Amino acid sequence: QVQLVESGGGLVQPGGSLRLSCTASLSIFSLYAISWYRQAPGKQRELVAGITSSGATNYADSVKGRFTISRDDAKKTVYLQMNSLKPEDTAVYSCNARYYAYNFWGQGTQVTVSS
């Protein structure tokens, strides 16, 4: 059974940093495009950042310059480094792995930015 496990969430003050990790039990992890999504209470889920199998990245406008996505295929892990966090970044962050018809989600990790 495929599993995606997110970790690294928590409570942080505005301006602080967190690094999220998404570790997958996928047999050929390197082929998958991995994305981070977030969903705040009462809002729709939105794409935060994504990284392709070749390492190309994309970001939501709201996080450009503050968040960085990276991958370590040997560890089957994708990271989301989040700097200069704002209260509006508060949400449940989930990772998604996609390769053609294969599409998997993790359970999510809570990120709360508050003083």
N, C-alpha and C positions, 0 to 999 in steps of 0.2 A: 504494500500500500504506500502510495506516494505521500510524503509529508513535507510541508513547508513550515518551519518553526521560526517565528520572529522573536527577537529579544532586544533589550537595550532601552526600552521605554521607561518612563518615570516622570517625576515632577522636577521641573527646572525653572529657575527664575528667568524673566525676560532678559535677553542678551546672552543667555547661556548656550551651552552646546550639549548635544547628545549624539551618540552613534548607534544606529539601529543595525541589526544583523538579521539576515534571512538565510537560514541553512536548509538545504533541500536533500531529500533522499532519492533524487532522480538519478537514474543510471547513467545518462549521458547529459549531465548538467550543462556542459559547455555549449550545447546546441540551443539551449533555451534563451529566449529573451525574458528578462526579469524586470518587473516594474514594481514600484511602490505606489500605493494608493492611500488615501486617507478619507475618513468620514467623520465629520463633526456632528454633534447632536442637532437634529432638525435639518441637516443639509444633505445634499446628494454626495455620493462618493466621487472623488476627483483624483485624477492622475497627478502624482507629484513628480516622479522621475522614472526614467526607464533606461535600460542598457541592453543593447543587442548582443548576440553571440560574438560579434566581432569587436565589441567594445564601444560602439557608437552610443552616445548618450543624448537624452532630451529631458527638458525640465519644464514644469509649469512656470509661467511668468512670475508668479507670486513667490517662487523660491529661488529663482536664478540669482547666482552670486552668493547665495547663503548655504545651499545644500549641494552636496556632491555624492553621486552614486558611483560605486566601483564594484568590481567582482574579482573573486579569487576562485577560479575553477578547480584548482587542486583541493581546496577546502569546501567546494560546493556551497559557497557563501557569497551573498551580495550585501554590500554595506550602504548605508545612507548616513553620511556625515551631515549633521544639521547644526549650523552655527547661527549666531545672531537671532536666536529664536524669539518669536513674538507670541503674544497671547492668542492671536488668530491661527497659530499653528497647532493649537490644541485639537486633538482628534485621535481616533483609533487608526493606526497605520498598519496596513496589510501588504504583504507581498504577493505577487502573481507571477507564475512561470508559464510561458506559452511557447509551444512549438507545433506549428500546423494545427491539427485538431486537438492536440493535447493542451489542456488548460487547467492549472491547479492554483489553489488559494491557500494561504495560511490563515490562522485564527485571528491574528492581529495583536498589536501591542499598544497600550495606551500611552500617549504623550500629553502631558499637561504642562502648559507654560503659564505660570502664575507667581505673583509675589506674595 
